[in-house]
């Protein structure tokens, strides 16, 4: 029974680490997506202003 408990604990620790890495990945992806959106929005605004001056 001791071996099964160790295997179970190892599995739980692995799952917890995987979940934590997944959360960090989602947060980083959202952050980068927001930065990309803001950059595209700013570029579009600059292009619009430049075209408007012509």
Secondary structure, 3 states (H helix, E strand, C coil): CHHHHHHHHHHHHHHHHHHHHHHHHHHHHHHHHHHHHHHHHHHHHHHHHHHHHC
